[in-house]
Amino acid sequence: MSFPKCRGKSNRMNLTKTYDVTPVAHVMLLPGQKFEGCCEVIETECYTFSYANKSDLNDIGLFHVGKHCANDFINFSGKVAPPLFNPLTSVGVHGRSGTGIAGGGGVASVLCPLNKEIYEAISILTLAWGPPRAPLQKFLTHLSINPSVPMSHSDVQHLNNIIGKIAGRTLTKIIAQLGQGLPNIRAFTFPLVGTILAANAKPNNF
C-alpha cells in the first residue's frame, strides 16, 4: 500500500497517529530539479520518511515531502531530522551553502565513516533517479537506526549490485553526468566501500 496524501497540518498530525513515521534522508536538490511529493511538488529539499502502519505490519514503505511538510512530521512524531546532504561545495542552490552532510547533532554527528559514504551514495542516487524507493529502504533504515554501526559487507555488496543493475554505469559516472554545467559540484570518493568490495573480489560500481 502507498502512503496516503498528506496535505494539511491536521491531516499530517492524524497520520502520525496511524503510522510510525521516521525521517531517514534529507537531500538538497540541484538547480531546477523538482520531485513529486506526498504534500506537493518538492523544489528545494527532499525529505524521505519510512512509514509503518501501527495496525498492519505489512503496510510499510517510504514517502517523500518538502521542508514544510517534513517539519510537521518530525515535530508530531518526535523524531530527529536526518542530516542534510548538499551536493555543492559553495553557495549556489537557493542561497544555501555547505560541504556535504550538515546538521547540528543527531544522526549527522554519529554516522560512522562507512555509513557516511553509504548515505552520500544514496543521496547521489536520489538526485539521479528521484526519491528513494523500496530497494533502498533497508539501507536507509539501518543508517537511521544504527548510524554508528558500520553497514555489513553483504549489504555494501547488495547496494553495489543495485547501482550496477539499475544504473548500468558507476556512481562516479553518475556524478559526472549530474555535474555537467555545475562547476561547484563536490568531488566524491568511497574508499571504505572500495576496500570492502576489493576484499570480496567484487567489481566496484561506486
N, C-alpha and C positions, 0 to 999 in steps of 0.2 A: 504494500500500500504506500502511496505517496503522502507526504506531509500536507495537511490542509492549508489553504490560503491563509495568510496571517496578517492581512491588512487590518489596521485598527488596534489601538492600545489595549482596549478591554478584551479584544479577541486574543491578543498575544498573552495577556495575563491568564485567560482561561485555558489556553493551550498548554501553559506550563503546569497547570493542574492535572491535565490529562496525560501529558507526555513528560518524560525526563529528558530535558534538552541540555546539551553540553557544547559550548563553543570549542572547536578543535582546530580551526585555521583562520588566518586573517591576512589577506593579501592586498597590497596596493596595486591597482590596475595600471596598465600602461596608458599613455595618452590616447584618447579616442576609443578605448575599449569599453564595451557595455555587455553585461551579462543579464539574463533573465533571473529575477529573484522571486522569493515567496511573497514579499510585500509589494515590490515594484522593481523597475529596471535598476540594476546596480551599475553605477557610473564611476565611482571613486575607490571605495574599499569594499572588498568582498569578504564577508564572514561566512564560514561553513560551520554548521552545527550538526551534531549527531542527535538523533531522537529515538526514544523507545517508549512505546505505549505502556502505561503503567498497568493496564488490564489485559494486554495482549502481547505476550513475549515475542510473537512472530512479527509484530508491526514495528520494524526498526528501519533506519536509513539515515540519509543526510538531507539537509536543506540549506539554502543559501539566501542571505539577506545583505542589505547595505548597512551602513553605520547606524542610522537612526533606529531601525528595527532591531539591530543587534544589541544596542544598548538596553532596550526594553527587555529582551530575552535574558541578557546577562543579569540585569537588576532583579527581574522576577524570579529567576532560578537561583540566584545567589552564587553563581559560578564565577571563576576567574577568567578574564579575557585572555585569549591566546596572543602570542607575540605578533607584532606587525612585520610582515615581510615586504620590504621595499626593494624592487629590482634595480633602482637607480642609485647612483653614488652622490648625487647633488640635487639641489632644488630643481624641479622640472615637472613634477606631477602635482598639480593643484596646490602649489606653494609648499609642499611638504619636502622635507629633506631627511636623509638618513643613509646608513651604510649597511643595509640588510635587515637583520632581525632586531627590532627595537621593542622596548617595553619596560615599564617600571616594576620590576619584581615579577611575582607569579611564575607562570610557566617559562617565560623568557629567561629568567635568571637561573633555571635549573636544567635546561636542556643540555645533556652531555654532548661532547664534540661529535660523536657519530650521529646522534639524534638530530643535532643541528643540521648536519649535512642532509639527512633524510627530509627534514622539514623544508629546507631550501629547495631540494629536488622536487618535492610535491608542489610547492608554491610555483616553481617554474612551469611544471606541467599544467597547473591551473591557468596560468597566463596563456599557455599554448593550446590547451584543449577545452578550456572552460571550467566551471566549478567542478570540484571532485565528485565522482560517482562511487557506486558500490565497491568496485575493485580496490579503491584506495582507503576505504573506511577502516579496515583493520589496522593500517599503518597509522592513520590519524588518531585512532582510539588509543593505541599504545603510546604515542607521543603525548597525548593529553593526560593519560592516567599514570604513566611511568616515564616522565620526561628525563629523569636522571639515570634510568636503567637502559643500557645500550640495547638496541634492537638486535634480535638474534641473527646469526649468519644466514639461516634459512629464509628469514623474512627479507633480508637485504637482497638475497638472490631472487626471491619472488618479485620484488619491486623491479629489479634489474630485468627480469623476464617480461614484465608488463611493459616497460619502456620499449624494449626491443620489439615486442609483438605488436603493440598498438601504434607506436611511432614509426617503426621501420628505419629509424636513424637514432644516433646517440643524443643524449641530453645536451652535450656540447654543441652539436649541430643545431638543435632546437634553440639554444640560447643565441647562437649566431644569427639565426633567422629572426628571432624576436628583436634582436638589437639593430637590425637594419634601419638606418635613419635615426638611431638613438645613440649619440656619442657618449652619453653618460650612463649607459647600462653597465652594471657591475661585471667584473670577471669572477667566475665561479670555478672552484675546484672541489673534488670529492676524494681526497687522498685516503681517508679511512675506509670508505666504500671500496675504493680500488684495491686496497690491501686485502680486504675480505674476499673479493671476487678472485683475485690472483691466487690466494691461498686455497681456494676451492676450484681452481682451474676453470673458471667461468669467463666467457667473453664479457668485456666491460661495455655496457650500454650507457654509462654515465658520461 
